[in-house]
Amino acid sequence: MQKMQTARRTRRRLRGVCGAVAATAALAVIAGTAAPATAGTASPDPWVYSWGQNASGELGNGSTVAQQTPGPVQGLAREDVKSLEAGGNTTTGPFAVALLKNGTVKSWGDNTFGQLGNGTTTARSFPAAVAGLDGIRSIAVGCHHALALKNGRVWAWGYNEFGQLGDGTNSAKNTGVPRPVAVQGLDKVKAIAAGCRTSLALRQDGTVWAWGANAQGQLGNGNTTDRNTPQQVPGLQGVTALAAGTLHAVVLTSDHKVKSWGYNGNGELGNDSTVNSTSPVDVPHLEGVAKLYGGPHDTFAVLEDGSVKAWGWNAAGQLGEGTKTNRTAAVAIDGLTGVRELAPGRDHTLALRDDQSVVSWGANANGQLGNGNAAAADRAEQPVAVLPAHSEVTHLATGRNASFSFAY
């Protein structure tokens, strides 16, 4: 009898193992990549995914080869990552920074301006620790600099020609600061964001502060003078969330209004014009906004019902509303429902749905759509599938002004 019971238990264990292997293989086929073997878990793939351009190792997979379908970031498990942000331009400076749940930070990719924060300017194609950072609550990444929030204060590193590090200095052109430095005169910060060469902070009192490049009015302080220390954005009170594009910024207030400022040549401010604004302006045609996302030259709002509205640059169909026409006011993305999170890249966009599926649309010359079909036509009318339902992905990220993506 004991032998029969032992045999039955053995068969049940074998069926469980086979089921886990089959699930892993199925996701590998759908995602177009070989899923790493995982011990002791039935998860289809535990790693952070990346895909798209990779000339500087920005995908973090130990190589510099572009990838058209999602593949694993080397040694970076989803369950360990709290948040991930990516920077760079399509051709210069692409890198990524990950905040782990234990409060430490890792980085990889281009390091020309010290944006990896490890004290060097040597590029790296796999994640490694940012020097001396622990207890970090959140991160933000610009084109070539990064921010970290700890105990209500902000630390910064990387490119600093325009004072975007906020420490009262400006680096010479083509140089940067390769280790984290403290942003001056700013405390009680609860959220941070980064434009291409601009930094922003939301304080606990609902005020917004900005520093760095300001040629397009992206600091929101009524002028176009660069600042190397934080300056309060006048007229903003009760702000609950903020986001930044390359040259513009957008906020959500406690009375459910959306305001924006900065560059507006493509309609990225969403105020029915293409005129820049050095001060915050109201964004009309929006109700029930839950989350805001600043793309390089566009803006997205996820509404409380899971639908999406978008405005701004649309040359590759990255707004997803079925055309390639720029939009100066918020328009609905028809057919896109149940959206939990968005990530706008340079000219492509990702969406995570409630069922944990990931879809993408827009340009694809660098394989940034993740559907295994680089250099295909832009997808302006219908999103393509990147990861299937129940992928266990809960967050997305794209390069600040670049063509690579992450799901984790």
C-alpha positions as CSV (number, residue, x, y, z in Angstrom):
1,M,0.0,0.0,0.0
2,Q,2.8,2.4,0.9
3,K,4.5,1.8,-2.4
4,M,1.3,2.5,-4.3
5,Q,0.8,5.8,-2.5
6,T,4.4,6.8,-3.2
7,A,3.9,6.0,-6.9
8,R,0.7,8.1,-7.0
9,R,2.5,11.1,-5.4
10,T,5.4,10.7,-7.9
11,R,3.0,10.8,-10.8
12,R,1.3,13.9,-9.5
13,R,4.6,15.7,-9.1
14,L,5.6,14.8,-12.6
15,R,2.3,16.1,-14.0
16,G,2.9,19.4,-12.2
17,V,6.4,19.8,-13.5
18,C,5.3,19.0,-17.1
19,G,2.5,21.6,-16.8
20,A,5.0,24.3,-15.7
21,V,7.3,23.4,-18.6
22,A,4.5,23.5,-21.1
23,A,3.4,27.0,-19.8
24,T,7.0,28.2,-20.1
25,A,7.3,26.9,-23.7
26,A,3.9,28.4,-24.7
27,L,4.9,31.9,-23.6
28,A,8.3,31.5,-25.2
29,V,6.6,30.7,-28.6
30,I,4.1,33.6,-28.3
31,A,6.8,36.1,-27.1
32,G,9.3,35.0,-29.7
33,T,12.1,34.3,-27.3
34,A,13.4,31.3,-25.3
35,A,12.2,31.6,-21.7
36,P,15.0,31.1,-19.1
37,A,14.7,27.9,-17.1
38,T,13.3,28.6,-13.6
39,A,13.7,26.4,-10.6
40,G,10.8,26.0,-8.2
41,T,8.2,28.1,-9.9
42,A,5.4,27.6,-12.4
43,S,5.8,31.1,-13.7
44,P,6.2,31.2,-17.5
45,D,9.2,33.5,-17.3
46,P,10.3,35.5,-14.2
47,W,12.6,38.0,-15.9
48,V,12.2,41.6,-17.0
49,Y,11.6,41.7,-20.8
50,S,13.3,44.1,-23.2
51,W,13.3,44.7,-27.0
52,G,14.1,47.2,-29.7
53,Q,17.3,49.1,-30.4
54,N,20.5,48.0,-28.5
55,A,23.6,49.6,-29.9
56,S,24.8,50.6,-26.5
57,G,23.6,47.6,-24.5
58,E,20.4,49.4,-23.4
59,L,18.4,46.2,-23.5
60,G,20.5,44.8,-20.7
61,N,20.9,41.3,-22.1
62,G,24.7,41.3,-22.3
63,S,24.8,42.1,-26.0
64,T,24.6,45.1,-28.4
65,V,22.3,43.3,-30.9
66,A,18.9,44.7,-31.6
67,Q,15.9,42.5,-30.7
68,Q,12.5,42.4,-32.4
69,T,10.7,40.3,-29.7
70,P,10.8,40.4,-25.9
71,G,13.7,38.7,-24.3
72,P,15.1,38.7,-20.7
73,V,17.2,41.4,-19.1
74,Q,20.2,39.6,-17.7
75,G,19.7,38.6,-14.1
76,L,16.9,41.0,-13.4
77,A,13.8,39.3,-12.0
78,R,10.4,41.0,-12.2
79,E,9.6,40.2,-8.6
80,D,12.7,42.2,-7.5
81,V,11.9,45.4,-9.5
82,K,9.8,48.2,-8.0
83,S,10.1,50.5,-11.1
84,L,12.2,50.9,-14.2
85,E,12.8,54.0,-16.4
86,A,14.8,54.4,-19.6
87,G,16.5,57.4,-21.3
88,G,18.5,58.4,-24.3
89,N,17.8,59.5,-27.8
90,T,17.4,57.1,-30.7
91,T,21.1,57.4,-31.7
92,T,22.8,58.8,-28.5
93,G,22.9,58.0,-24.9
94,P,20.3,55.2,-24.5
95,F,20.3,53.7,-21.0
96,A,18.0,52.3,-18.3
97,V,17.7,52.5,-14.5
98,A,15.9,50.0,-12.3
99,L,14.8,50.6,-8.7
100,L,14.7,47.3,-6.7
101,K,12.3,46.6,-3.9
102,N,15.1,46.6,-1.5
103,G,15.8,50.3,-2.2
104,T,18.9,49.9,-4.3
105,V,19.3,50.9,-7.9
106,K,20.9,49.2,-11.0
107,S,21.7,50.7,-14.4
108,W,23.0,49.7,-17.8
109,G,23.4,51.0,-21.4
110,D,25.3,54.0,-22.7
111,N,27.4,55.9,-20.2
112,T,29.0,58.8,-22.2
113,F,27.8,61.4,-19.6
114,G,28.1,59.2,-16.5
115,Q,24.3,58.5,-16.6
116,L,24.9,55.0,-15.2
117,G,26.0,56.7,-11.9
118,N,28.8,54.2,-11.2
119,G,31.7,56.7,-11.3
120,T,32.8,55.9,-14.8
121,T,31.8,56.7,-18.4
122,T,32.1,53.2,-19.7
123,A,29.0,51.6,-21.3
124,R,27.6,48.4,-19.8
125,S,25.3,45.8,-21.4
126,F,24.0,44.3,-18.2
127,P,22.5,45.6,-14.9
128,A,24.9,46.6,-12.1
129,A,24.6,48.8,-9.0
130,V,24.5,52.6,-9.0
131,A,27.2,53.7,-6.5
132,G,26.2,54.4,-3.0
133,L,22.4,54.5,-3.3
134,D,20.1,52.7,-0.9
135,G,16.7,53.4,0.7
136,I,15.5,54.9,-2.6
137,R,11.8,55.4,-3.0
138,S,11.4,56.3,-6.7
139,I,13.5,57.1,-9.8
140,A,13.1,59.3,-12.9
141,V,15.2,59.3,-16.1
142,G,15.8,62.1,-18.7
143,C,17.6,61.8,-22.0
144,H,21.1,61.6,-20.4
145,H,20.5,62.1,-16.6
146,A,18.7,60.4,-13.8
147,L,17.0,61.3,-10.5
148,A,16.4,59.3,-7.3
149,L,14.2,60.2,-4.3
150,K,15.3,59.3,-0.8
151,N,13.7,60.5,2.5
152,G,12.1,63.5,0.7
153,R,15.3,64.7,-1.0
154,V,16.4,64.2,-4.6
155,W,19.7,62.9,-5.9
156,A,20.9,63.3,-9.5
157,W,23.6,62.2,-11.9
158,G,24.6,62.3,-15.5
159,Y,24.5,65.1,-18.1
160,N,24.4,68.6,-16.5
161,E,25.1,71.2,-19.2
162,F,21.8,72.9,-18.5
163,G,21.8,72.5,-14.7
164,Q,19.4,69.6,-14.8
165,L,21.1,67.9,-11.8
166,G,20.0,70.9,-9.7
167,D,23.2,71.1,-7.5
168,G,24.0,74.7,-8.5
169,T,26.5,73.8,-11.2
170,N,26.6,73.3,-14.9
171,S,29.0,70.8,-16.5
172,A,30.9,71.6,-19.6
173,K,29.3,70.5,-22.9
174,N,29.8,66.8,-23.6
175,T,30.7,66.0,-20.0
176,G,28.6,64.9,-17.0
177,V,28.6,63.9,-13.3
178,P,29.1,60.1,-13.0
179,R,28.1,59.8,-9.3
180,P,24.9,60.9,-7.5
181,V,24.9,64.5,-6.1
182,A,22.3,66.2,-3.9
183,V,19.8,68.6,-5.5
184,Q,19.9,71.9,-3.6
185,G,17.3,73.4,-1.4
186,L,14.5,70.9,-1.9
187,D,12.9,68.7,0.8
188,K,9.6,67.0,1.5
189,V,9.4,65.7,-2.1
190,K,7.0,62.9,-2.8
191,A,7.3,62.4,-6.6
192,I,9.8,63.2,-9.3
193,A,9.9,63.3,-13.1
194,A,12.4,64.1,-15.8
195,G,12.2,65.7,-19.3
196,C,15.0,65.4,-21.7
197,R,17.2,68.0,-20.0
198,T,14.8,69.1,-17.3
199,S,13.9,67.8,-13.8
200,L,10.7,68.2,-11.8
201,A,9.6,67.5,-8.3
202,L,6.3,67.4,-6.5
203,R,6.4,68.3,-2.9
204,Q,4.1,67.1,-0.1
205,D,2.3,70.5,-0.1
206,G,1.2,70.0,-3.7
207,T,3.6,72.5,-5.2
208,V,5.8,71.7,-8.3
209,W,9.4,72.6,-8.6
210,A,11.6,72.5,-11.8
211,W,15.2,73.0,-12.9
212,G,17.4,72.5,-16.0
213,A,16.9,73.5,-19.6
214,N,14.2,76.1,-20.3
215,A,14.5,77.3,-23.9
216,Q,10.9,76.2,-24.6
217,G,9.5,77.3,-21.3
218,Q,9.5,73.7,-20.0
219,L,10.2,74.9,-16.4
220,G,6.8,76.6,-16.3
221,N,8.1,79.7,-14.5
222,G,7.1,82.3,-17.0
223,N,10.5,82.7,-18.8
224,T,13.0,80.8,-20.9
225,T,16.1,81.1,-18.6
226,D,17.9,77.8,-17.7
227,R,18.1,77.1,-13.9
228,N,20.6,75.0,-12.1
229,T,18.6,74.9,-8.8
230,P,14.9,74.1,-8.2
231,Q,12.4,76.9,-9.0
232,Q,8.7,76.8,-8.0
233,V,6.3,76.6,-10.8
234,P,4.0,79.6,-10.1
235,G,0.2,79.2,-9.8
236,L,0.1,75.5,-9.2
237,Q,-1.5,74.2,-6.1
238,G,-3.0,70.9,-5.1
239,V,-1.0,68.9,-7.6
240,T,-1.4,65.1,-7.2
241,A,0.6,63.7,-10.1
242,L,3.1,65.0,-12.7
243,A,4.7,63.7,-15.9
244,A,7.2,65.1,-18.4
245,G,7.8,64.9,-22.1
246,T,11.0,65.9,-23.9
247,L,10.2,69.6,-23.8
248,H,6.9,69.8,-22.0
249,A,5.3,68.8,-18.7
250,V,1.8,67.9,-17.5
251,V,0.2,67.7,-14.1
252,L,-3.1,66.5,-12.5
253,T,-4.6,68.5,-9.7
254,S,-6.7,67.6,-6.7
255,D,-9.8,69.2,-8.4
256,H,-9.3,66.8,-11.3
257,K,-7.9,69.4,-13.7
258,V,-5.0,68.8,-16.1
259,K,-2.5,71.5,-16.8
260,S,0.5,71.6,-19.1
261,W,3.4,73.9,-20.2
262,G,6.5,74.1,-22.4
263,Y,6.9,73.2,-26.1
264,N,3.7,72.9,-28.1
265,G,4.8,72.8,-31.8
266,N,3.0,69.4,-32.2
267,G,0.1,70.1,-29.9
268,E,1.7,68.3,-26.9
269,L,0.0,70.8,-24.5
270,G,-3.4,69.8,-25.6
271,N,-4.9,73.3,-25.4
272,D,-6.2,73.5,-29.0
273,S,-3.1,75.4,-30.2
274,T,0.5,75.0,-31.3
275,V,1.9,78.0,-29.3
276,N,4.5,77.3,-26.6
277,S,3.6,78.3,-23.1
278,T,6.1,79.3,-20.4
279,S,3.3,79.0,-17.7
280,P,0.7,76.2,-17.0
281,V,-2.4,76.2,-19.2
282,D,-5.6,74.2,-18.9
283,V,-6.0,71.0,-20.9
284,P,-9.7,70.9,-21.9
285,H,-11.9,67.9,-23.1
286,L,-10.8,65.7,-20.2
287,E,-12.8,64.1,-17.4
288,G,-12.1,61.3,-15.0
289,V,-8.3,61.2,-15.5
290,A,-6.6,58.5,-13.5
291,K,-3.0,58.6,-14.8
292,L,-0.9,60.9,-17.1
293,Y,2.0,59.9,-19.3
294,G,4.3,62.4,-21.1
295,G,5.8,61.0,-24.3
296,P,8.6,62.8,-26.1
297,H,6.3,65.0,-28.1
298,D,2.9,63.7,-27.1
299,T,0.8,63.2,-24.0
300,F,-1.6,60.4,-22.9
301,A,-4.3,60.2,-20.2
302,V,-5.7,56.9,-18.9
303,L,-9.2,57.5,-17.6
304,E,-10.8,55.9,-14.6
305,D,-12.8,53.6,-16.9
306,G,-9.6,52.2,-18.5
307,S,-10.1,54.1,-21.8
308,V,-7.4,56.4,-23.2
309,K,-7.1,59.9,-24.7
310,A,-4.1,61.3,-26.4
311,W,-2.7,64.4,-28.1
312,G,0.4,65.8,-29.7
313,W,2.9,64.4,-32.3
314,N,1.5,61.6,-34.5
315,A,3.8,61.2,-37.5
316,A,4.1,57.4,-37.1
317,G,0.6,56.8,-35.7
318,Q,1.9,56.7,-32.1
319,L,-1.3,58.2,-30.7
320,G,-3.1,55.1,-31.8
321,E,-6.3,56.9,-33.0
322,G,-6.1,55.6,-36.5
323,T,-4.4,58.5,-38.3
324,K,-1.0,60.1,-38.7
325,T,-2.3,63.6,-38.0
326,N,-1.0,65.6,-35.1
327,R,-3.7,66.4,-32.5
328,T,-3.8,69.7,-30.6
329,A,-6.6,68.5,-28.3
330,A,-7.3,65.2,-26.5
331,V,-8.9,62.5,-28.7
332,A,-10.1,59.1,-27.7
333,I,-8.3,56.0,-28.8
334,D,-11.2,53.9,-30.0
335,G,-11.2,50.2,-29.2
336,L,-8.5,50.4,-26.5
337,T,-10.1,49.5,-23.3
338,G,-9.1,48.0,-19.9
339,V,-5.8,49.8,-19.9
340,R,-3.9,49.6,-16.7
341,E,-0.7,51.4,-17.8
342,L,0.9,53.1,-20.8
343,A,4.5,53.8,-22.0
344,P,5.1,56.2,-24.8
345,G,8.4,56.0,-26.7
346,R,9.9,58.2,-29.3
347,D,7.4,57.3,-32.0
348,H,5.8,54.1,-30.6
349,T,3.5,53.4,-27.6
350,L,2.9,50.4,-25.4
351,A,-0.2,49.6,-23.3
352,L,-0.7,47.1,-20.5
353,R,-4.3,45.8,-20.2
354,D,-6.1,44.4,-17.2
355,D,-5.6,40.9,-18.3
356,Q,-1.8,41.4,-18.3
357,S,-1.5,41.4,-22.1
358,V,0.7,44.0,-23.7
359,V,0.0,45.7,-27.1
360,S,1.9,48.3,-29.1
361,W,1.5,50.6,-32.0
362,G,3.4,53.3,-34.0
363,A,6.8,53.1,-35.7
364,N,8.8,49.8,-35.9
365,A,12.0,50.4,-37.7
366,N,14.0,49.2,-34.7
367,G,11.7,46.4,-33.7
368,Q,10.3,48.5,-30.9
369,L,6.8,47.1,-31.4
370,G,8.1,43.8,-30.2
371,N,6.1,41.7,-32.7
372,G,9.1,40.2,-34.5
373,N,8.7,42.2,-37.6
374,A,11.2,45.1,-37.7
375,A,11.1,47.6,-40.5
376,A,7.4,46.8,-41.1
377,A,4.9,49.6,-41.8
378,D,3.9,51.8,-39.0
379,R,0.8,50.5,-37.1
380,A,-1.5,53.5,-36.6
381,E,-4.8,51.8,-36.8
382,Q,-4.6,48.6,-34.8
383,P,-2.3,47.6,-32.0
384,V,-0.1,44.5,-32.4
385,A,0.2,41.9,-29.7
386,V,3.5,41.9,-27.8
387,L,2.8,39.6,-24.8
388,P,-0.3,37.5,-24.2
389,A,-2.8,37.6,-21.4
390,H,-1.7,36.3,-18.0
391,S,1.9,37.2,-18.9
392,E,2.4,38.3,-15.2
393,V,3.7,41.7,-16.4
394,T,2.5,44.6,-14.3
395,H,4.5,47.6,-15.6
396,L,6.0,49.1,-18.8
397,A,8.8,51.4,-19.8
398,T,10.2,52.9,-22.9
399,G,13.3,55.0,-23.8
400,R,12.7,58.7,-23.1
401,N,13.2,59.7,-26.7
402,A,14.4,56.3,-28.1
403,S,13.1,53.1,-29.7
404,F,13.4,50.4,-27.0
405,S,11.0,49.0,-24.5
406,F,10.6,47.1,-21.3
407,A,7.8,45.0,-19.6
408,Y,8.1,43.8,-16.1
